[in-house]
Amino acid sequence: MKITAQEEYGLRCVLRLAKAESGAVTLPEVAAAEGLSVPYVAKLMSVLRNAGMVDSVRGRAGGYHLTRPAEEIGLGSLLLTLGEPLFEETEYCQKHAGSEAPNGVCKNHSTCTLKSLWQTLEHWLRHTLDQITLADLIQHEGRLPELLRERLAAAVLDDEPQLVTLTVK
């Protein structure tokens, strides 16, 4: 799994907003605290604002703030807002058809087991990440690996993911 710069820095900026006790945080404050440029933080906040995750207030006491409590913002949806899905079904078969594929159609299209694998892993990962909130990251900083193991075990054991039946011929 690869985390993009936009996902990493966007998550850090959102955490900065979640930790803010005074309410709104300005772009220069976030940029200085995270060692980023103001224009880059503005770009990240624009992406997050368009997704409805943050909002801005103008004026002397203005700045950015979360639109929901940190306890309600799961990492899966946040990272998806900042980046792309790990597996994108709509383009998968076309991207991986092979150079010799007739008409760009993968010769394994009807019997593809890899597509099912990536779909299942995407579902499990997003679901597990959504079990971890911004508040968890702030409150459980010292025991985050333990919390992740607990949440992962709960996601795998308690949730019945939409498994796709693998057919091998």
C-alpha positions as CSV (number, residue, x, y, z in Angstrom):
1,M,0.0,0.0,0.0
2,K,1.3,3.4,-1.0
3,I,0.3,6.5,0.8
4,T,0.6,9.6,-1.4
5,A,2.0,13.0,-0.2
6,Q,-1.5,14.5,-0.4
7,E,-2.9,11.7,1.8
8,E,-0.1,12.0,4.4
9,Y,-0.1,15.8,4.6
10,G,-3.9,16.1,4.3
11,L,-4.3,13.7,7.3
12,R,-1.7,15.7,9.3
13,C,-3.6,18.9,8.5
14,V,-6.9,17.4,9.6
15,L,-5.3,16.1,12.8
16,R,-4.1,19.6,13.5
17,L,-7.7,20.9,13.1
18,A,-9.0,18.0,15.3
19,K,-6.5,18.9,18.1
20,A,-7.3,22.6,18.0
21,E,-9.0,23.7,21.2
22,S,-9.8,27.2,20.1
23,G,-12.0,26.2,17.2
24,A,-10.8,27.5,13.9
25,V,-7.2,27.3,12.7
26,T,-5.8,29.5,10.0
27,L,-3.9,28.3,6.9
28,P,-0.6,29.9,8.1
29,E,-1.0,28.3,11.5
30,V,-1.5,24.8,10.0
31,A,1.3,25.4,7.5
32,A,3.8,26.5,10.2
33,A,2.9,23.6,12.5
34,E,3.3,21.0,9.8
35,G,6.3,22.5,8.0
36,L,4.3,23.0,4.7
37,S,3.7,25.9,2.4
38,V,0.6,28.0,2.8
39,P,-0.5,27.4,-0.8
40,Y,-0.1,23.6,-0.4
41,V,-2.2,23.7,2.8
42,A,-4.8,25.8,1.0
43,K,-5.0,23.2,-1.8
44,L,-5.5,20.4,0.8
45,M,-8.1,22.3,2.6
46,S,-9.9,23.0,-0.7
47,V,-10.1,19.3,-1.4
48,L,-11.4,18.6,2.1
49,R,-13.9,21.5,2.0
50,N,-15.3,20.3,-1.4
51,A,-15.8,16.9,0.3
52,G,-17.6,18.5,3.2
53,M,-15.0,17.4,5.8
54,V,-13.9,20.9,6.8
55,D,-15.4,24.3,6.6
56,S,-13.9,27.8,6.8
57,V,-15.0,30.9,8.6
58,R,-13.9,34.4,7.5
59,G,-13.0,37.2,9.7
60,R,-10.8,38.0,12.6
61,A,-11.6,34.8,14.5
62,G,-11.7,32.8,11.3
63,G,-10.0,29.8,9.9
64,Y,-10.7,26.1,9.2
65,H,-12.5,23.6,11.4
66,L,-13.9,20.1,11.1
67,T,-17.5,19.8,10.0
68,R,-18.1,16.8,12.3
69,P,-16.6,15.7,15.6
70,A,-13.2,13.9,15.4
71,E,-15.0,10.8,16.8
72,E,-17.2,10.6,13.6
73,I,-14.4,10.9,11.0
74,G,-13.0,7.5,9.9
75,L,-9.6,7.3,8.3
76,G,-10.9,5.2,5.4
77,S,-13.3,7.9,4.0
78,L,-10.8,10.6,4.8
79,L,-7.9,8.9,2.9
80,L,-10.3,8.2,0.0
81,T,-11.2,11.9,-0.1
82,L,-7.5,12.8,-0.2
83,G,-6.4,10.1,-2.6
84,E,-7.8,7.3,-4.7
85,P,-9.1,3.8,-4.0
86,L,-6.5,1.1,-3.8
87,F,-8.5,-0.9,-6.3
88,E,-10.7,0.7,-9.0
89,E,-12.9,-1.9,-10.6
90,T,-14.1,0.2,-13.5
91,E,-10.7,0.5,-15.1
92,Y,-9.0,-2.6,-13.8
93,C,-9.6,-5.0,-16.7
94,Q,-8.7,-2.3,-19.3
95,K,-5.5,-1.3,-17.5
96,H,-4.3,-4.9,-17.1
97,A,-5.5,-6.4,-20.4
98,G,-2.0,-7.1,-21.7
99,S,-0.4,-5.8,-24.9
100,E,-1.6,-8.7,-27.0
101,A,-5.2,-8.5,-25.8
102,P,-7.7,-8.3,-28.7
103,N,-9.8,-5.1,-28.5
104,G,-8.3,-4.3,-25.1
105,V,-10.2,-7.0,-23.4
106,C,-8.3,-9.1,-20.9
107,K,-8.2,-12.8,-21.9
108,N,-8.8,-13.7,-18.2
109,H,-11.8,-11.4,-17.9
110,S,-14.4,-14.1,-17.1
111,T,-12.1,-16.2,-14.8
112,C,-10.0,-13.5,-13.2
113,T,-9.2,-14.4,-9.5
114,L,-6.9,-11.4,-9.0
115,K,-9.8,-8.9,-9.5
116,S,-11.8,-10.6,-6.7
117,L,-8.7,-10.6,-4.5
118,W,-8.2,-6.8,-4.9
119,Q,-11.9,-6.1,-4.4
120,T,-12.0,-8.1,-1.1
121,L,-8.8,-6.5,0.2
122,E,-10.0,-3.0,-0.7
123,H,-13.2,-3.6,1.2
124,W,-11.4,-5.0,4.3
125,L,-8.9,-2.2,4.3
126,R,-11.4,0.6,3.9
127,H,-13.7,-1.0,6.5
128,T,-10.8,-1.4,9.0
129,L,-9.6,2.2,8.4
130,D,-13.1,3.5,9.0
131,Q,-13.1,1.8,12.4
132,I,-10.2,4.1,13.3
133,T,-11.2,7.8,13.8
134,L,-9.3,11.0,14.1
135,A,-10.1,10.9,17.8
136,D,-8.5,7.5,18.1
137,L,-5.3,8.8,16.6
138,I,-5.2,11.7,19.1
139,Q,-6.3,9.8,22.2
140,H,-4.4,6.5,21.6
141,E,-1.1,7.8,20.3
142,G,1.0,5.7,22.6
143,R,-0.9,2.5,22.0
144,L,-1.9,2.8,18.4
145,P,-0.5,-0.5,17.2
146,E,-2.5,-2.3,19.9
147,L,-5.6,-0.4,18.9
148,L,-5.1,-1.2,15.2
149,R,-4.8,-4.9,16.0
150,E,-8.0,-4.8,18.0
151,R,-9.9,-3.0,15.3
152,L,-8.5,-5.2,12.5
153,A,-9.5,-8.4,14.4
154,A,-13.0,-6.9,15.0
155,A,-13.3,-6.0,11.3
156,V,-12.3,-9.4,10.1
157,L,-14.2,-11.5,12.7
158,D,-17.4,-9.4,13.1
159,D,-18.0,-8.0,9.7
160,E,-19.0,-10.2,6.8
161,P,-17.3,-8.5,3.9
162,Q,-18.8,-8.8,0.5
163,L,-16.6,-11.6,-0.6
164,V,-16.6,-12.4,-4.2
165,T,-16.6,-16.1,-5.0
166,L,-13.3,-17.1,-6.7
167,T,-13.7,-19.6,-9.5
168,V,-10.6,-21.4,-10.7
169,K,-10.8,-23.5,-13.9
